[in-house]
Amino acid sequence: MWLVYCLLFCVSLYLPGLVLPRLRPYSLKGKHVLVTGGANGIGAKMAEIALSKGATVTSLDFREAETPIPGVTQFQCDINNDKRVDEIIAQIEPVDVCIHNAGIVSGATVSEFTRSTVHRTIETNLTSPIVMAAKLVQQGKVGDNVHVFTSSASALCPPPRTVEYGASKAGIANAATALRAEFGYLGMKGCSIGILPYYIRTPLFEGVESWFIPIMEPETVARRVMAIVQAQGNLSGGNYSIPWYLQYLVGVTAFLPRWLETRLIHFLGITRSMAEWTGRGKESHSHSL
C-alpha cells in the first residue's frame, strides 16, 4: 500500500508541471533578463542562452568574468550590499526575468563553522535573493515579473558539510513556493520557479564525488533551467529538481523506515559526497549542489 501512496504523492506534485507548460510557451525575445552570479559557471551559461534567444541580459557577480560575454551588460556587485544593488537597479531597465543564482558554500562541519560563517551563507543564499525580488517589485522595476531561484538538491537531502548551506537552500526553495502564493494573493502577474540541481562541475564544488547520480555539466543544467523558464514563464511556476528523477527518489525515501532511508542514502554515495571537497568556499559564484 505504501507504494501506492508514493506514486500518488509523486503524481500530485509533478503531473501539473509536466502537462501545463506545453499550453503557453514563454518567449525570451525582447525580454530583459537579470542574472546574479552571472559571470561564470551556470550563471554565465544561462546568460549566453538568454542572449541567443533574443533577450537583453544584465549580469551581477562578486567576481569579474573570466571571459566577458559580448552583448551582456556586466556589473561587479556583492548582492549583500544593498546600496550597490540599489544603484544598479536604478540604472537598468525593468526586469522581465530575474535569475537569482549567486551563492556560496563554506564546506565547514558543525565542529568548524562560526556564527559569521552561518550568517554569510544564509545572507547570500537566502536573504539577498528574497530582498532582490522585493526591491524589483517595490521600485517598479518588474516587467513580466518572472523569478528563478537556484536552490539545491541539498534542500531535499543534505550531505555532511552542508548544514548551513542546506538550510539556506531549503529556505530559498520554500521562498519560491511562497512567492507563487503571494503573487496570487496580491493579484499580481508573476511567476516563481525554484531550481534544485544536483552537483555541478564548477570550481565551487571541486573535489565532490558521486558514483550513482552523475555530476552535471554547467551547460546541461543551464539549458534545462532556461527550458523551464520558457515552459513556465506565462504560468505561476513550480519547483524542479535537476535531474528530474531526484525529487521522485527523495519522495519515495520519505515513506521508508528511517533505518532503510539512511542506508539507501549511504549506498547512493550522498553521505560521503563532500568528503574530499576542496571548492572555492566563501565566494559569490554559481553553483550548485
C-alpha positions in Angstrom: 0.0 0.0 0.0 2.8 2.4 0.8 4.0 2.1 -2.9 0.6 3.3 -4.0 0.9 6.3 -1.6 4.4 7.0 -3.1 3.0 7.0 -6.6 0.1 9.3 -5.8 2.4 11.6 -3.9 4.8 11.9 -6.9 1.9 12.4 -9.4 0.2 15.1 -7.3 3.5 17.0 -7.2 4.8 16.8 -10.7 2.0 16.0 -13.2 0.9 19.6 -13.4 4.5 20.6 -14.2 4.7 18.0 -17.0 1.4 18.9 -18.7 0.7 22.6 -18.2 4.0 24.0 -19.6 3.0 22.9 -23.0 0.0 25.1 -23.1 1.5 28.6 -23.3 5.3 28.8 -24.1 7.1 31.9 -22.9 9.4 33.7 -25.4 12.6 35.4 -24.2 12.8 37.5 -27.3 12.9 41.2 -26.4 12.8 40.5 -22.7 15.3 41.8 -20.1 17.0 39.0 -18.2 19.0 39.8 -15.0 21.3 37.0 -13.7 23.1 37.2 -10.4 26.2 35.1 -10.1 26.3 35.5 -13.9 30.0 36.0 -14.6 31.0 32.3 -14.6 29.6 28.8 -14.3 26.0 28.1 -14.9 25.1 31.8 -14.5 27.3 32.6 -17.5 25.8 29.8 -19.5 22.2 30.9 -18.7 23.2 34.5 -19.7 24.5 33.2 -23.0 21.4 31.1 -23.7 19.1 34.0 -22.9 21.1 36.2 -25.2 20.9 33.7 -28.0 17.1 33.7 -27.6 16.9 37.4 -28.3 16.9 38.7 -24.7 18.7 41.7 -23.3 20.9 40.4 -20.5 22.4 42.0 -17.4 24.8 40.1 -15.1 25.7 40.8 -11.5 28.6 39.0 -9.9 31.0 39.4 -7.0 33.8 38.2 -9.2 34.9 39.7 -12.6 34.0 37.5 -15.6 36.8 35.1 -16.6 35.7 35.5 -20.2 33.3 38.5 -20.7 30.3 37.6 -22.8 29.8 40.0 -25.7 26.4 41.6 -25.6 25.9 41.1 -21.8 26.0 44.1 -19.5 28.1 43.1 -16.5 28.3 44.7 -13.1 30.7 43.7 -10.4 28.5 43.6 -7.3 28.1 41.9 -3.9 24.4 41.1 -3.7 24.6 41.6 0.1 25.5 45.3 -0.5 22.1 47.0 -0.6 23.5 50.3 -1.6 25.3 48.9 -4.6 22.3 46.8 -5.6 20.0 49.9 -5.4 22.4 51.8 -7.7 22.4 49.1 -10.3 18.6 48.7 -10.2 18.2 52.4 -10.7 20.4 52.2 -13.9 18.8 49.3 -15.6 15.5 48.8 -17.5 12.6 46.9 -15.9 13.5 43.3 -15.5 11.2 40.6 -17.0 13.2 37.6 -15.8 15.4 37.7 -12.7 17.6 34.6 -12.1 18.7 34.6 -8.5 21.8 32.4 -9.0 24.6 33.8 -6.8 25.5 31.6 -3.9 28.3 30.3 -1.6 29.2 27.2 0.4 31.7 27.0 3.2 32.0 23.2 3.4 32.6 23.5 7.1 31.3 20.9 9.6 29.4 21.8 12.8 32.7 21.4 14.6 34.3 24.1 12.4 31.9 26.8 11.4 31.2 30.0 13.3 28.3 32.5 13.6 29.9 34.6 10.9 30.1 31.5 8.6 26.5 30.7 9.0 25.4 34.4 8.7 27.3 34.9 5.5 25.9 31.8 3.9 22.3 32.5 4.9 22.6 36.1 3.9 24.0 35.3 0.4 21.9 32.2 -0.4 18.6 33.2 1.2 18.2 36.7 2.4 19.7 38.6 -0.5 17.6 36.8 -3.3 14.4 37.5 -1.4 15.4 41.1 -0.9 16.4 41.5 -4.5 12.9 40.2 -5.6 11.3 42.7 -3.2 13.4 45.6 -4.4 12.5 45.0 -8.1 8.8 44.9 -7.2 8.8 47.8 -4.8 10.9 50.0 -7.1 8.7 49.3 -10.1 11.5 47.5 -12.0 9.5 44.5 -13.0 8.2 43.6 -16.5 6.8 40.1 -16.7 7.9 39.5 -13.1 9.4 36.0 -13.6 11.8 35.0 -10.8 14.1 31.9 -10.9 15.7 30.9 -7.6 18.7 28.5 -7.8 18.2 26.2 -4.8 19.9 22.8 -4.5 19.4 19.1 -4.1 20.8 19.6 -0.6 17.4 21.2 0.2 16.0 17.7 -0.3 18.8 15.5 1.0 21.7 17.4 2.6 25.0 15.6 3.0 27.6 16.2 5.8 29.5 19.6 5.5 26.4 21.4 4.2 24.5 22.2 7.5 24.1 26.0 6.9 24.2 25.6 3.1 21.4 23.0 3.0 19.4 25.1 5.4 19.7 28.2 3.2 18.8 26.2 0.0 15.8 24.6 1.7 14.8 28.2 2.7 15.1 29.6 -0.9 13.1 26.7 -2.3 10.4 27.4 0.2 10.6 31.1 -0.6 10.0 30.3 -4.3 6.8 28.4 -3.3 5.6 31.2 -1.0 6.2 33.8 -3.6 3.9 32.0 -6.1 1.2 32.1 -3.5 1.9 35.7 -2.7 1.6 36.9 -6.3 -1.9 35.3 -6.4 -2.8 36.8 -3.0 -1.8 40.3 -4.1 -3.4 39.9 -7.5 -0.1 40.4 -9.3 1.1 38.9 -12.5 4.1 36.9 -11.7 5.9 33.5 -11.9 8.2 32.0 -9.3 10.4 29.0 -10.1 12.7 27.0 -7.8 15.5 25.0 -9.3 17.0 22.2 -7.2 20.1 20.9 -9.1 22.5 18.1 -8.0 26.2 18.7 -8.0 27.5 20.7 -11.0 31.0 20.5 -12.3 32.2 24.0 -11.3 35.1 25.3 -9.2 32.7 25.8 -6.3 32.3 22.1 -5.9 35.8 20.9 -6.8 36.6 17.5 -5.2 33.0 16.4 -4.9 32.4 12.7 -5.6 29.2 11.0 -6.7 29.1 7.5 -8.2 25.4 6.9 -8.6 23.9 10.2 -9.7 26.2 11.8 -12.2 27.8 15.2 -11.6 26.4 17.5 -14.2 27.9 19.9 -16.7 27.1 23.6 -16.3 25.7 23.9 -19.9 23.4 20.9 -19.4 21.9 22.5 -16.2 21.7 26.0 -17.8 19.8 24.7 -20.8 17.4 22.8 -18.6 16.8 25.9 -16.4 16.1 28.1 -19.4 13.8 25.4 -20.9 11.8 25.5 -17.7 11.6 29.3 -17.8 10.3 29.1 -21.4 7.8 26.5 -20.3 6.6 28.2 -17.2 7.1 31.9 -17.8 3.4 32.5 -18.6 2.2 30.4 -15.7 2.7 30.6 -12.0 5.9 28.4 -11.9 6.9 25.5 -9.8 9.9 23.8 -8.1 12.0 21.4 -10.3 14.9 19.1 -9.5 17.7 18.5 -12.0 18.0 15.7 -12.9 14.2 15.3 -13.0 14.1 12.0 -11.1 15.8 13.4 -8.0 12.5 14.7 -6.4 10.9 11.3 -7.1 13.8 9.5 -5.4 13.6 11.7 -2.3 9.8 11.5 -2.3 10.0 7.7 -2.2 12.5 7.7 0.7 10.1 9.7 2.8 7.9 6.6 3.0 10.7 4.3 4.0 11.6 3.3 7.6 14.3 5.6 8.9 17.0 2.9 9.1 16.3 1.9 5.5 16.3 5.6 4.3 19.7 6.1 6.0 21.2 3.0 4.4 19.9 4.0 1.0 21.4 7.5 1.2 24.7 6.0 2.2 24.5 3.4 -0.6 23.9 6.2 -3.2 27.1 7.9 -2.0 25.4 11.0 -0.8 26.8 10.7 2.8 30.4 10.9 1.6 30.0 13.1 -1.5 31.6 16.1 0.2 34.3 14.3 2.0 37.1 15.4 -0.5 35.6 18.8 -1.3 38.2 21.5 -2.0 35.9 24.1 -3.6 36.3 27.9 -3.5 34.4 28.3 -0.3 33.3 31.8 0.6 32.9 33.2 -2.9 29.7 34.6 -4.5 29.7 32.3 -7.5 27.5 30.0 -9.4 26.5 26.9 -8.3 25.4 24.3 -7.1 24.7 21.1 -5.1 
